[in-house]
Amino acid sequence: MTSAEIYSDILDYVLHLDNPKENRERLEKVRIYFDTLSAKEVMNLVDDVVDLVEDIEKAKLIITRLLHSFSNSINRVYRNFDRSIAPIEALVSVNDEINEILATCSSQLKNNKAPQLPKEIKSFLLDQVQKLPSLIEHYKIKEYRLFPLVERYIEKHRCLSIMWAIHDDVRSTISLLISQLQIDDIPTSALNKTFGSLFFDVKSMIMREEQILYPVMIDSIPRNELLSLDDEQYEKGKVDSNESKEKYSNVDLITGNPTVGQLIAIFNHLPVDITFIDSSDRVVYFNTPEHRFFQRSKSVIGRTVQNCHPPTSVHIVEKILDAFKAGTKDEAEFVITMKEKRIRILYKAIRSTSGEYEGTLEISQEISEINKITEDKRLLDWS
């Protein structure tokens, strides 16, 4: 058999992993090839699953079983990649901290079989779990820095959408655990179930990162690009207009001709986040106010907006863009609560004077204080 025929047979087996009982014949046909697959080939299989299986939950199940099938091959050499690339090594060191916390929690759960855990044990576990949200901030580094780089250099990269979906699962599970550990009479069985989900998803993610994604990235992406992951990403405040080589050049805006530097300052002093995507759905611009609600990095420029959203919300993005392009809608509005703040998110279709769709402007604004305003304010009340 040719390598293409072998791959086709393995993919056929993989696509039926949601129904193991009816997949035994396919398994016997391809089992001999399990231990020969490389990280890149496993990544390609995951890509094909995401491409061919529309239901993301079904795709996640298949991919989990896929990784189990090929675990011997994937884990043949632990952390089989160049450890001298500082940004990657930093992500790996975070995984070590996460693993240590999970191991500590696991030992506590194994040693306490009472129907309800003692208060001091729950307090200890809560303290451990509350360390995780800051550690899994590295998921955002992956989503907003690593993923764009993978999309640029690795043709088959649909596995990233599954990774993002599992990131969201982990975030939700941690939030649930923090809530459960503060309930006085929570059954130990309920905690064990939630901790089990957390252990499974986090350890699976670490394996996907270290045994598949990072080795393939290091083999496929230029070293200087990988090292650039540590560069300033415009996440912590305003872009200084002095960074522009053209800051003194004037721009004719019909109603005025501000300099480039003045325009940068204007956009960055607006009390809103703005992001503009063009008619091809690619990100063209975002401002960098001092306190941005939604993280943006310079690597997002040129990226499709679909790849900038978690897979669970991509269908909403597509629905909005389809309506804007068809001319049936001009706005879409959402209001969410984020860290006790109320955020209004408005999407506006940008059209030419002839009505042709030219892109979409996303505007996000914190409205908690605005909602409190009930009376006119006509006097200056500086103290």
ZIBELKA-V496909 format. One record per pair of residues at least 6 apart in sequence whose C-alpha atoms are under 6 Angstrom apart, sorted by the first residue. I is the first residue (numbers start at 1). GAP is how many residues later the second one is. D is the distance in whole Angstrom. If there is no record, write none. Layout:
i=I gap=GAP d=D
i=I gap=GAP d=D
This chain:
i=10 gap=20 d=6
i=13 gap=13 d=5
i=17 gap=45 d=5
i=18 gap=44 d=6
i=34 gap=36 d=6
i=35 gap=37 d=6
i=35 gap=38 d=4
i=37 gap=36 d=6
i=39 gap=173 d=5
i=40 gap=176 d=6
i=46 gap=113 d=6
i=47 gap=109 d=6
i=47 gap=111 d=5
i=47 gap=112 d=5
i=53 gap=6 d=6
i=79 gap=131 d=6
i=81 gap=134 d=5
i=83 gap=6 d=6
i=115 gap=72 d=6
i=115 gap=73 d=5
i=116 gap=71 d=5
i=116 gap=72 d=5
i=122 gap=59 d=6
i=126 gap=55 d=6
i=161 gap=150 d=6
i=164 gap=146 d=6
i=233 gap=64 d=5
i=233 gap=65 d=6
i=234 gap=63 d=6
i=237 gap=52 d=6
i=237 gap=53 d=4
i=238 gap=50 d=5
i=238 gap=51 d=5
i=238 gap=52 d=5
i=241 gap=20 d=5
i=241 gap=23 d=6
i=247 gap=13 d=5
i=247 gap=14 d=4
i=248 gap=11 d=5
i=249 gap=10 d=5
i=249 gap=11 d=6
i=250 gap=7 d=6
i=250 gap=8 d=5
i=250 gap=9 d=4
i=251 gap=6 d=5
i=251 gap=7 d=6
i=251 gap=8 d=6
i=267 gap=20 d=6
i=268 gap=19 d=6
i=268 gap=20 d=5
i=268 gap=21 d=5
i=272 gap=92 d=6
i=272 gap=93 d=5
i=273 gap=90 d=6
i=273 gap=91 d=5
i=274 gap=12 d=6
i=274 gap=13 d=6
i=274 gap=88 d=5
i=274 gap=89 d=5
i=275 gap=10 d=6
i=275 gap=11 d=4
i=275 gap=86 d=6
i=275 gap=87 d=5
i=276 gap=8 d=6
i=276 gap=9 d=5
i=276 gap=84 d=6
i=276 gap=85 d=5
i=277 gap=6 d=4
i=277 gap=7 d=5
i=277 gap=82 d=5
i=277 gap=83 d=5
i=278 gap=80 d=6
i=278 gap=81 d=4
i=279 gap=79 d=5
i=279 gap=80 d=4
i=281 gap=23 d=5
i=281 gap=24 d=6
i=282 gap=20 d=5
i=282 gap=21 d=5
i=282 gap=22 d=4
i=282 gap=23 d=6
i=283 gap=18 d=5
i=283 gap=19 d=5
i=283 gap=20 d=6
i=284 gap=17 d=6
i=306 gap=8 d=6
i=323 gap=6 d=5
i=324 gap=6 d=6
i=324 gap=25 d=6
i=325 gap=32 d=6
i=330 gap=18 d=6
i=330 gap=19 d=5
i=331 gap=16 d=5
i=331 gap=17 d=5
i=332 gap=14 d=6
i=332 gap=15 d=5
i=333 gap=12 d=6
i=333 gap=13 d=5
i=334 gap=10 d=6
i=334 gap=11 d=5
i=335 gap=8 d=6
i=335 gap=9 d=4
i=336 gap=6 d=6
i=336 gap=7 d=5
i=342 gap=24 d=6
i=342 gap=25 d=6
i=342 gap=26 d=5
i=343 gap=22 d=6
i=343 gap=23 d=5
i=343 gap=24 d=6
i=344 gap=20 d=6
i=344 gap=21 d=5
i=345 gap=18 d=6
i=345 gap=19 d=4
i=346 gap=16 d=6
i=346 gap=17 d=5
i=347 gap=14 d=6
i=347 gap=15 d=5
i=348 gap=12 d=6
i=348 gap=13 d=5
i=349 gap=11 d=5
i=350 gap=8 d=5
i=350 gap=9 d=5
i=350 gap=10 d=5
i=351 gap=6 d=5
i=351 gap=7 d=5
